[in-house]
Amino acid sequence: MSAQIEKPLSSIKIDDNSNTLGTSTYKLTPGLTKPKNNFSLYKSPKDSIRFNRTQKPFDMTGDNGLLQPNFKVVPKWFQKDKEIKEEYKSDQYLGDFKSKSEFVYLIYRDHQSVDGDLVRIFLNDDVIRSNVYLNSVFEGFKIDLIKGFNKIDIEALNQGTSGPNTAEFQLHDDQGNIITANEWNLTTGVKATIIVVKE
């Protein structure tokens, strides 16, 4: 059980004669007033026109004031591939190169329409990548070299939606230097060959 003890009430006396907020000590302002001069960010109305700060009249022609190019640029990935020539229907030899590198980087991309081109990559007749999709950006991988002869074959598995199978490739040594760079245009089943001789 609990009980509450009440204290006697006390009061505060306010002096009616106190004049601490009187007008003799403090003065009240009438509020904000309008500036006496006409303030402007510009020295003259001509300046506001020169800096294009005035309201333009309504224009339905769609002219936004920006320069428009006189030609239309079609991005590379929307352009049609090269026409299929007879040379694309036979194996292509892309050169042989000497290198002291322990390995090389083969990077590749579809340099025409990105249309689903697929390739298979061999090293000395052994498959090292069975199904490579060619994208619009460079992708690739490291290939370890053996002493002597290293034959790299790229076989076109298809021609995408618009043939031939097109790609740009670069071969870099273990220091990042380009050994060779080229393009291939292959029909289905045709190979491009690069030979690297490790010294």
Long-range contacts (C-beta under 8 A, 24 or more apart in sequence): 76-111, 76-112, 76-113, 76-136, 77-113, 77-114, 77-136, 78-113, 79-112, 79-113, 80-112, 80-113, 80-162, 81-112, 81-113, 81-115, 81-160, 81-162, 81-163, 81-164, 81-166, 82-112, 82-164, 82-166, 82-185, 84-159, 84-163, 84-164, 84-187, 85-185, 87-185, 88-164, 88-185, 88-186, 88-187, 88-190, 89-187, 89-190, 90-190, 91-190, 91-191, 91-192, 91-193, 92-184, 92-186, 92-190, 92-191, 92-192, 92-193, 93-192, 93-193, 94-180, 94-182, 94-184, 94-192, 94-193, 94-194, 95-180, 95-182, 95-194, 95-195, 96-194, 96-195, 96-196, 96-197, 97-171, 97-179, 97-180, 97-194, 97-195, 97-196, 97-197, 98-196, 98-197, 98-199, 99-145, 99-173, 99-179, 99-196, 99-197, 99-198, 99-199, 100-198, 100-199, 101-145, 101-173, 101-174, 101-175, 101-198, 102-144, 102-145, 102-174, 103-142, 103-143, 103-144, 103-145, 103-174, 104-142, 104-143, 104-145, 104-171, 104-172, 104-173, 104-174, 104-179, 104-196, 105-140, 105-141, 105-142, 105-143, 105-171, 105-172, 106-140, 106-141, 106-143, 106-152, 106-169, 106-170, 106-171, 107-138, 107-139, 107-140, 107-169, 107-170, 107-172, 108-132, 108-134, 108-138, 108-139, 108-140, 108-154, 108-167, 108-168, 108-169, 108-170, 109-134, 109-135, 109-136, 109-137, 109-138, 109-139, 109-167, 109-168, 109-169, 110-134, 110-135, 110-136, 110-160, 110-166, 110-167, 110-168, 111-166, 111-167, 111-168, 111-183, 112-162, 112-166, 113-160, 113-161, 113-162, 113-166, 115-160, 115-161, 115-162, 116-158, 116-160, 116-161, 117-156, 117-158, 117-159, 117-160, 117-165, 117-166, 117-167, 118-156, 118-157, 118-158, 118-160, 118-165, 119-154, 119-155, 119-156, 119-157, 119-165, 119-167, 120-154, 120-155, 120-157, 121-152, 121-153, 121-154, 121-155, 122-151, 122-152, 122-153, 122-154, 122-155, 123-150, 123-151, 123-152, 124-149, 124-150, 124-151, 125-151, 125-153, 131-157, 134-165, 134-167, 138-170, 145-196, 145-198, 146-198, 147-198, 148-197, 148-198, 149-195, 149-197, 150-195, 150-196, 150-197, 150-198, 151-193, 151-194, 151-195, 152-193, 152-194, 152-195, 152-196, 153-191, 153-192, 153-193, 154-184, 154-186, 154-191, 154-192, 154-193, 154-194, 155-186, 155-189, 155-190, 155-191, 156-184, 156-186, 156-187, 156-188, 156-189, 156-190, 156-191, 157-188, 158-188, 159-187, 159-188, 163-187, 171-196
